[in-house]
């Protein structure tokens, strides 16, 4: 088979390399190099608007104990994370949904905890592990990195589409090539980076919890209880999250560093 691509296609690697170099940044606490074609700050305004809409559409818990605990833990976590993201506008909200054993964070510092999470949370230290993890996603700019990856994947797909359309392949061969690219981008780039983000949030969150004065050793039994809530998990290579075995192994490896920070705070 002969592929006759457009003349400009060989310039694509150089263009992508330039974008990667210009967008390189360093993740606080881990030192990992990441690339951002959009800045976390540029996403913060949109996130603030979306979070406001979520607050209008989702009942907010009036449970004083839950709210007090989330505010107290959130403020302590935000304080130790402050030097890593000094311009964050932190906001911590408890949504009243007992079926949601979950929490999430958005760029700029918007952190939500669902009331269902308290079925697993047994102490403030447990909650600190969760809120440290969610705060870490914000500080590390994971949303900006994922948007950047999607932009690059879309650019690669467009370049491939142009090349394929200019080729002498049959229609079925073109469709197979595009499908293979889509699967490769998902399994080879997007999902591994999603798992990396979750593992990195575990690491940074453990550090923040320890620095805030919460015993990091609760992380392992807490995440084990969270894992027990799942009805089943896909193989790790098909998942956005690390497997339970991988997560426990990494947390155990991180624990000496976290304990040192906890004891020396």
C-alpha positions in Angstrom: 0.0 0.0 0.0 1.2 3.5 -0.7 0.3 6.4 1.5 0.3 9.8 -0.2 0.0 12.3 2.7 -0.3 16.1 2.3 3.0 18.0 2.1 2.3 19.8 5.4 1.9 16.7 7.5 5.7 16.2 8.2 5.6 19.6 9.9 3.1 18.2 12.5 5.7 16.6 14.8 7.7 19.9 14.9 4.6 21.9 15.7 3.6 19.4 18.5 7.1 19.5 19.9 7.0 23.3 20.0 3.6 23.2 21.8 4.9 20.7 24.3 8.0 22.7 25.1 6.1 26.0 25.5 3.4 24.4 27.6 5.7 22.5 30.0 5.2 23.0 33.8 6.2 21.3 37.0 3.7 19.6 39.3 4.2 20.8 43.0 5.3 18.2 45.5 6.1 15.5 42.9 8.2 17.5 40.5 6.7 15.7 37.5 6.8 17.6 34.2 3.4 18.2 32.7 2.2 20.1 29.7 -0.6 22.6 29.7 -1.9 24.1 26.4 -4.5 25.8 28.6 -3.8 27.2 32.0 -5.6 26.1 35.1 -6.5 29.8 35.6 -8.2 30.0 32.3 -10.4 27.0 33.4 -11.2 28.5 36.8 -13.8 31.0 35.7 -15.7 28.3 33.8 -15.4 26.0 36.7 -16.8 28.6 39.1 -19.8 29.1 36.8 -20.4 25.4 36.5 -20.0 24.9 40.2 -22.6 27.6 40.8 -25.0 25.8 38.5 -24.4 22.5 40.3 -25.2 24.2 43.7 -28.5 25.4 42.2 -29.4 22.0 40.8 -28.2 19.7 43.7 -29.5 19.9 47.3 -26.9 21.2 49.7 -26.7 19.3 53.0 -27.9 21.1 56.1 -26.3 18.5 58.4 -24.3 20.7 60.8 -21.8 17.9 61.8 -20.9 17.1 58.2 -20.6 20.8 57.2 -18.5 21.7 60.2 -16.2 18.8 59.6 -15.8 19.5 55.8 -15.1 23.2 56.5 -12.6 22.4 59.3 -10.7 19.8 57.4 -10.9 21.8 54.1 -9.4 24.9 55.7 -6.5 22.9 57.1 -5.8 21.2 53.9 -6.1 24.5 51.9 -3.7 26.2 54.3 -0.9 23.7 53.7 -1.6 23.6 50.0 -1.6 27.4 49.8 2.1 27.8 48.8 1.6 25.5 45.9 -1.5 27.4 44.6 -1.6 30.8 46.2 -4.4 32.3 44.1 -6.9 29.6 44.7 -10.4 30.6 45.8 -11.2 27.6 47.9 -14.9 26.6 48.5 -16.1 23.5 50.2 -19.6 22.3 49.9 -21.5 19.2 51.1 -24.2 18.0 48.7 -27.1 16.0 50.1 -27.0 12.7 48.2 -26.6 9.6 50.3 -26.3 7.4 47.3 -23.2 9.2 46.1 -20.1 7.9 48.0 -17.9 10.3 46.3 -16.3 13.8 46.2 -14.9 15.9 43.4 -12.9 19.1 42.7 -12.9 21.7 40.0 -10.2 24.2 38.8 -9.8 27.3 41.0 -10.5 25.5 44.3 -14.1 24.3 44.2 -14.4 21.0 46.3 -17.6 19.0 46.8 -18.3 16.2 49.2 -21.4 14.1 48.9 -23.2 13.1 52.1 -23.0 9.5 51.1 -19.2 9.6 51.6 -19.8 9.7 55.4 -20.9 6.0 55.1 -17.2 5.3 54.7 -15.6 8.2 56.5 -15.0 7.3 60.1 -12.9 10.2 61.3 -11.6 13.6 60.4 -8.4 11.9 59.3 -10.3 9.8 56.8 -12.0 13.0 55.4 -8.6 14.6 55.2 -7.4 11.8 52.9 -10.3 12.4 50.5 -10.1 16.2 50.6 -6.3 16.1 50.3 -6.7 13.9 47.2 -9.3 16.3 45.7 -7.3 19.4 46.5 -4.3 17.7 44.9 -6.1 17.4 41.6 -6.6 21.2 41.7 -3.1 22.1 42.7 -1.5 19.7 40.1 -3.6 21.2 37.3 -4.9 17.8 36.2 -8.0 19.3 34.5 -5.8 21.6 32.4 -3.5 18.6 31.5 -6.5 16.5 30.5 -7.9 19.2 28.3 -4.5 19.6 26.7 -4.2 15.9 26.0 -7.6 15.9 24.4 -6.6 18.8 22.2 -3.5 17.0 21.1 -5.4 13.8 20.5 -8.0 15.8 18.4 -5.1 17.4 16.5 -3.5 14.1 15.8 -6.9 12.6 14.6 -7.4 15.6 12.3 -3.9 15.2 10.8 -4.5 11.5 10.3 -7.9 12.1 8.8 -6.3 14.5 6.3 -3.6 11.9 5.4 -6.1 9.1 5.2 -8.4 11.0 2.9 -5.4 11.8 0.6 -4.3 8.1 0.6 -5.3 5.3 -1.8 -6.8 3.2 0.9 -10.3 1.7 0.5 -13.2 3.1 2.6 -13.1 0.1 5.0 -9.3 0.4 5.4 -9.7 4.1 6.2 -12.3 3.4 8.8 -10.2 0.7 10.4 -7.2 3.0 10.6 -9.1 5.8 12.2 -10.7 3.4 14.7 -7.2 2.0 15.6 -6.0 5.5 16.2 -8.9 6.3 18.5 -8.4 3.1 20.5 -4.6 3.7 20.7 -5.1 7.3 21.9 -7.5 6.1 24.6 -5.6 3.1 25.8 -2.1 4.4 25.2 -2.4 8.0 26.4 -5.7 9.2 27.9 -6.4 6.3 30.3 -2.8 5.9 31.5 -2.6 9.6 32.2 -5.9 9.4 34.1 -4.5 6.7 36.2 -1.3 8.7 36.7 -3.4 11.7 37.9 -5.2 9.5 40.4 -2.0 8.1 41.7 -0.4 11.6 41.9 -3.4 12.9 43.7 -3.0 10.1 46.2 0.6 11.1 46.7 0.1 14.8 47.0 -3.1 14.4 49.1 -1.3 12.1 51.5 1.4 14.8 51.9 -1.2 17.5 52.5 -3.1 15.5 55.0 0.1 14.7 57.0 1.2 18.4 56.9 -2.2 19.4 58.1 -1.8 17.2 61.2 -3.8 14.1 60.2 -2.3 10.6 60.6 -1.6 9.5 57.0 -1.7 5.8 58.1 -5.5 5.9 57.9 -5.3 6.2 54.1 -4.8 2.5 53.5 -7.8 1.2 55.5 -9.9 4.1 54.2 -9.2 3.4 50.5 -9.8 -0.3 51.2 -13.2 0.5 52.5 -13.9 2.7 49.5 -12.8 -0.2 47.2 -15.2 -2.5 49.0 -18.1 -0.2 47.9 -17.5 -1.1 44.3 -19.6 -3.8 42.6 -16.8 -4.6 40.3 -13.8 -3.0 38.5 -12.6 -3.4 34.9 -9.0 -4.4 34.2 -6.6 -1.7 35.2 -5.5 -0.9 31.6 -9.2 -0.2 30.8 -9.8 1.9 33.9 -9.4 5.6 34.7 -8.2 4.6 38.2 -5.3 2.4 39.4 -6.3 -1.0 40.7 -6.7 -1.5 44.4 -3.5 -3.6 44.5 -1.5 -0.8 42.7 -2.9 1.9 45.0 -2.1 0.0 48.2 1.4 -0.7 47.0 2.1 2.9 46.2 0.6 4.2 49.4 2.8 1.8 51.4 5.8 3.0 49.5 4.9 6.7 50.2 4.0 6.2 53.9 7.6 6.7 55.4 7.8 10.1 53.8 4.3 11.1 54.9 4.9 9.9 58.4 8.1 12.0 58.6 6.1 15.0 57.6 3.3 14.2 60.1 5.8 13.8 63.0 7.9 16.8 62.1 5.1 19.3 61.3 
